C-alpha cells in the first residue's frame, strides 16, 4: 500500500509543511477535533473527505462553503486523485504525494490557527504548486524529450563551429517549453534530475547523428549547489563519449562568490577535457571579478546587451565593447547571443566577437537537420 501524505500550507504563517494520511477515510477541515486540521480562513470546519476505494484515493467535498478543487477544477462529485495532484480546500493549497515517488523531504512545520471564513473564486486559487509532477516523473523516467541544436557561428568566416543543446518536452500531458517543465520540476526538487536527463539525451543524439564541432550543454543554477553531483554526472558522460568536445555553460546568476569553488570546478572540468562558459553574461550583476578569477573559456553575452544594439544608446555599445575587450585581454573567447537582425550583427562585427548565435544565422533544429 502506498504511503500518502499532503504537502502544503496548513496554517496562516505561510510555511510549507507535510501531513501524512495515516488513517483513511480522513476528513480535512478547520475543526480542531479532526486528526488533520487546516487552519485557513477559507476552509470549512468539515471541508472534504479523502477515502480509499480499491487501492485508489478519492476526494469528496462535504458541502464546503468555498469549494474543493482538483488541479484547479472545482469538484461536485467524488473525484479520483493520484500522486502529484494539486488540491485546494478553499484557498489552502496542497499537493498529494505518494512517498514511493517522493524525492523531496522537508521538516514538518506546525501551522497556525484561524476561525475566520471568507468567500473566494477559482481565480483566487494559489499556484505555488504547478500541476504535472506525475507526468514530469514519467517524462524523466522515459526520457520523453525532443532535443534541438542551435549552431554556434565562427565570426571569422561564418561557418558552424558547434551547437548548443536545447531540450523540449515530448509528453502529451505537459507543455514542451523547458521553462514550464523546470517550473514544475523546481516545485518538487526535480530540477537537477531534469537538467541531467536533458544534457545526457542531447549529447547522445548529437553523437548518433555525428554533429561536428563543440557541444555547449546547459546547467540549472541548483547544480552549482552540489558541484560533486554535477562533476560525477559529467565524468559518466565523458566515459561514454571520450572524444566529444563539450563546453559546460553556467548561468551568470548562479556564478558563486566563492571563487575558490569556481577554480576547483574549472580544474576538474579541465581534467575531463570540458571547457567552461559563463552563460547570459550581463543579464544580472556582471561578475567581473569571478570572470578574472575563474577565467572561463567562453563568455556568452546576453540578449539584454545585444537586442536592438544598432539603435540603442551609445553607452550600451560602449559598455559591451569594453567588456569584450576585457575578455580578449584575458584570452577568454566571446560569443554574442540572440543575434536576430542584420543591424545587430553588423554592430557586433565591429567588436571582435569570436562567435555568434541567434535566429539571424539559424534557429534551433533537430540534429538530423544538420547531417
VEXMISE-773355 format. One record per residue (C-alpha): chain; residue number from 1; x, y, z. Coordinates in steps of 0.1 Angstrom, whole numbers, plus 5000, padded with zeros to 4 digits. Each point is the difference from the previous one (the first is absolute). Last residue first. Layout:
// residues N
A,NUM,X,Y,Z
...
***
This chain:
// residues 371
A,371,5235,5159,4587
A,370,4990,5033,5014
A,369,4962,4994,4999
A,368,5006,4966,5017
A,367,5008,5018,5032
A,366,4966,5016,5003
A,365,4999,5038,4996
A,364,5007,5031,5021
A,363,4998,5031,4977
A,362,5028,5011,4978
A,361,5022,5030,4991
A,360,4977,5030,5007
A,359,4982,4978,5025
A,358,5029,5001,5024
A,357,5036,4990,5009
A,356,5032,5018,4992
A,355,5037,4992,5007
A,354,5034,5017,5003
A,353,4986,5035,5008
A,352,5024,5027,4987
A,351,4977,5030,5007
A,350,4994,5013,4965
A,349,4982,4968,4990
A,348,4976,5005,5029
A,347,4988,5032,4984
A,346,4994,4982,4967
A,345,4983,4971,5017
A,344,4975,5022,5018
A,343,4991,5017,4967
A,342,4996,4967,4982
A,341,4975,4989,5025
A,340,4995,4972,5025
A,339,5032,4997,5020
A,338,4988,4981,5031
A,337,5034,4995,5015
A,336,5033,5017,4992
A,335,5029,4977,5008
A,334,5034,5008,5016
A,333,5032,4980,5004
A,332,5020,5006,5031
A,331,5037,5010,4995
A,330,4999,5024,5030
A,329,5006,5030,4976
A,328,4972,4986,4978
A,327,4976,4999,5030
A,326,5009,5036,5008
A,325,4995,5011,4964
A,324,4966,4983,5000
A,323,4990,5018,5031
A,322,5012,5033,4987
A,321,4980,4995,4967
A,320,4969,4991,5020
A,319,5002,5031,5021
A,318,5006,5022,4969
A,317,4970,4984,4982
A,316,4978,5006,5030
A,315,5012,5036,5004
A,314,4992,5007,4963
A,313,4963,4998,5007
A,312,4984,4972,4980
A,311,4991,5000,4963
A,310,5027,4975,4987
A,309,4999,4981,5033
A,308,4964,4992,4996
A,307,5005,4969,5022
A,306,5036,4993,5007
A,305,5005,5010,5037
A,304,4967,4987,5013
A,303,5005,4970,4977
A,302,5028,4987,5022
A,301,5038,4999,4993
A,300,5013,4965,5000
A,299,5034,4998,5016
A,298,5024,4972,4991
A,297,5030,4982,5014
A,296,4992,5010,5035
A,295,5026,5019,5020
A,294,4990,4991,5035
A,293,5016,5030,5016
A,292,4996,5026,4973
A,291,4964,4991,4991
A,290,4993,4996,5037
A,289,5012,5036,5005
A,288,4978,5012,4971
A,287,4968,4983,5011
A,286,4975,5021,4981
A,285,4971,5005,5023
A,284,4970,4989,4981
A,283,4994,4992,4963
A,282,5036,5011,4991
A,281,5014,4966,4993
A,280,4972,4976,4989
A,279,5024,4970,5002
A,278,5034,4998,5016
A,277,5019,4972,4981
A,276,5023,4973,5012
A,275,5018,4975,4978
A,274,5000,4962,5006
A,273,5031,4979,4996
A,272,4991,4980,5031
A,271,5031,5011,5017
A,270,4992,5036,4989
A,269,4965,4996,5015
A,268,5015,4991,5034
A,267,5022,5031,4999
A,266,4971,5022,4990
A,265,4979,4986,5029
A,264,5029,5008,5024
A,263,5004,5035,4987
A,262,4963,5006,5004
A,261,5001,4987,5035
A,260,5030,5022,5009
A,259,4981,5029,4985
A,258,4972,4997,5025
A,257,4978,5029,4989
A,256,4981,4974,4980
A,255,4990,5001,4964
A,254,4964,4990,5000
A,253,4988,5033,4986
A,252,5025,4998,4972
A,251,4986,4967,4988
A,250,5026,4972,4998
A,249,5005,4986,4965
A,248,5021,4968,4997
A,247,5020,4997,4968
A,246,5004,4966,4984
A,245,5022,4986,4973
A,244,4991,4963,4995
A,243,5030,4976,5002
A,242,4993,4981,5031
A,241,4962,4996,4995
A,240,4988,4973,5025
A,239,5029,5006,5025
A,238,4995,5038,4996
A,237,4963,4997,5008
A,236,5007,4981,5032
A,235,5025,5027,5009
A,234,4974,5027,4993
A,233,4976,4984,5024
A,232,5026,4998,5027
A,231,5010,5036,4994
A,230,4964,5011,5005
A,229,4995,4979,5031
A,228,5032,5014,5015
A,227,4989,5035,4991
A,226,4970,4999,5022
A,225,4987,5036,5003
A,224,5013,5006,4965
A,223,4974,4976,4987
A,222,4973,5022,5014
A,221,5008,5026,4973
A,220,4989,4975,4973
A,219,5027,4990,4976
A,218,5003,5003,4963
A,217,5020,4981,4973
A,216,5020,5016,4972
A,215,5012,4974,4975
A,214,5032,5008,4981
A,213,5003,4990,4964
A,212,4984,4976,4976
A,211,4966,4983,5006
A,210,5005,4962,4996
A,209,4962,4992,4999
A,208,5003,4975,5028
A,207,5026,5021,5018
A,206,4976,5030,5000
A,205,4972,4978,5012
A,204,5020,4986,5029
A,203,5012,5035,5009
A,202,4965,5013,5002
A,201,4987,4970,5019
A,200,5027,5006,5026
A,199,4994,5037,5005
A,198,4962,4997,5000
A,197,5002,4972,5026
A,196,5024,5019,5022
A,195,4979,5032,4999
A,194,4969,4980,5009
A,193,5018,4984,5030
A,192,5012,5034,5012
A,191,4965,5015,4997
A,190,4983,4972,5019
A,189,4996,5018,5033
A,188,4962,4998,4999
A,187,4991,5036,4992
A,186,5032,5004,4980
A,185,4989,4972,4976
A,184,4967,5017,4993
A,183,5016,5033,4991
A,182,5028,4980,4982
A,181,4974,4985,4976
A,180,4984,5034,4995
A,179,5033,5017,4991
A,178,5009,4970,4978
A,177,4969,5006,4979
A,176,4986,4967,4986
A,175,4968,5004,5022
A,174,4990,4968,5019
A,173,4974,4973,4997
A,172,5010,4987,4965
A,171,5037,4997,5011
A,170,5027,5012,4975
A,169,5016,5028,5020
A,168,5026,5022,4983
A,167,5038,5001,5007
A,166,5027,5022,4986
A,165,5036,4990,4990
A,164,5022,5028,4988
A,163,5018,4991,4968
A,162,5035,5002,4985
A,161,5023,5019,4977
A,160,4976,5007,4972
A,159,5015,5023,4975
A,158,4996,5038,5000
A,157,5036,5005,4987
A,156,5018,5017,5029
A,155,4970,5004,5022
A,154,4996,4962,5006
A,153,4963,4993,5004
A,152,4986,4978,5028
A,151,4971,4980,4985
A,150,4968,4994,5020
A,149,4992,4964,5008
A,148,4967,4984,5009
A,147,4992,4972,5023
A,146,4965,4985,5002
A,145,4995,4984,5034
A,144,4980,4971,5014
A,143,5029,4985,5020
A,142,4977,4972,5013
A,141,5009,5006,5036
A,140,5003,5038,4996
A,139,4967,5004,4981
A,138,4982,4976,5024
A,137,5012,5021,5029
A,136,4988,5031,4982
A,135,4965,4984,4995
A,134,4997,4993,5038
A,133,5012,5035,5008
A,132,4976,5016,4975
A,131,4982,5027,5021
A,130,5018,5031,5011
A,129,5001,5004,5038
A,128,5003,5036,5011
A,127,4970,5007,4978
A,126,4976,5015,5026
A,125,4964,5001,4991
A,124,4984,5034,4997
A,123,4988,4995,4965
A,122,4978,4971,5012
A,121,4980,5025,5020
A,120,5001,5007,5038
A,119,4978,5006,5030
A,118,5014,5004,5035
A,117,4999,4982,5034
A,116,5018,5009,5032
A,115,5009,4975,5027
A,114,5037,5000,4996
A,113,5030,4979,5011
A,112,5037,4997,4992
A,111,5018,4971,4984
A,110,5026,4977,5016
A,109,5030,4995,4977
A,108,5012,4965,4989
A,107,5036,5000,4986
A,106,5002,4996,4962
A,105,5007,4968,4980
A,104,4998,5001,4963
A,103,5007,4970,4976
A,102,4964,4987,5004
A,101,4989,4972,4977
A,100,4996,4973,5026
A,99,4988,5027,5024
A,98,4968,5005,4980
A,97,4994,5037,5001
A,96,4968,5021,4998
A,95,5007,5037,4997
A,94,4983,5025,5022
A,93,4987,5036,4996
A,92,4977,5017,5025
A,91,4979,5024,4979
A,90,4968,4982,5007
A,89,5013,4964,5004
A,88,5022,4999,4969
A,87,5016,4968,4988
A,86,5029,4996,4975
A,85,5004,4965,4987
A,84,5036,4987,5001
A,83,4991,4964,5010
A,82,4963,4992,4993
A,81,4965,5012,5005
A,80,4966,4985,4990
A,79,4971,5023,5004
A,78,4968,4996,5020
A,77,4975,5026,4986
A,76,4998,5038,4996
A,75,5037,5006,4995
A,74,5015,5035,4993
A,73,5028,4999,4975
A,72,5034,5014,5011
A,71,5018,4967,4998
A,70,4974,4986,5023
A,69,4979,5026,5017
A,68,4978,5000,5031
A,67,4975,5028,5006
A,66,4996,5032,5020
A,65,4971,4991,5023
A,64,5007,4963,5002
A,63,4972,4976,4991
A,62,5022,4971,5012
A,61,5021,4998,4968
A,60,5011,4964,4993
A,59,5035,4989,4991
A,58,5009,4966,4987
A,57,5032,4980,5004
A,56,5005,4967,4982
A,55,5009,4967,5016
A,54,4965,4986,4995
A,53,4983,5030,5013
A,52,5019,5022,5025
A,51,4986,5031,5016
A,50,5008,5037,5002
A,49,4972,5021,5015
A,48,4994,5037,4996
A,47,4992,5033,5019
A,46,4989,4991,5035
A,45,5006,5034,5017
A,44,5000,5018,4967
A,43,5033,5013,4986
A,42,5002,5036,4987
A,41,5016,5013,5032
A,40,5028,4975,5002
A,39,5008,4977,5029
A,38,5000,4967,4981
A,37,4995,4972,5026
A,36,5009,4964,4995
A,35,4989,4978,5029
A,34,4968,5020,5003
A,33,4990,5015,5034
A,32,5016,5033,4989
A,31,4972,5005,4974
A,30,5015,5020,4972
A,29,4997,4971,4975
A,28,5011,4967,4988
A,27,4981,4967,5005
A,26,5020,4968,4997
A,25,4988,4967,4986
A,24,5027,4987,5004
A,23,5024,5002,5028
A,22,5036,5011,4998
A,21,4997,5027,4974
A,20,5034,5015,5008
A,19,5002,5038,5004
A,18,5028,5021,4985
A,17,5010,5036,5005
A,16,5006,5033,4980
A,15,4998,5032,5020
A,14,4978,5029,4991
A,13,4991,5006,5037
A,12,4963,4997,4996
A,11,4999,4962,5002
A,10,4999,4968,4981
A,9,5021,5012,4970
A,8,5010,4969,4980
A,7,5012,4965,4997
A,6,4974,4973,5005
A,5,5010,4964,5007
A,4,4995,4965,4986
A,3,5019,4969,5008
A,2,4991,4976,4973
A,1,4987,4965,5008
***
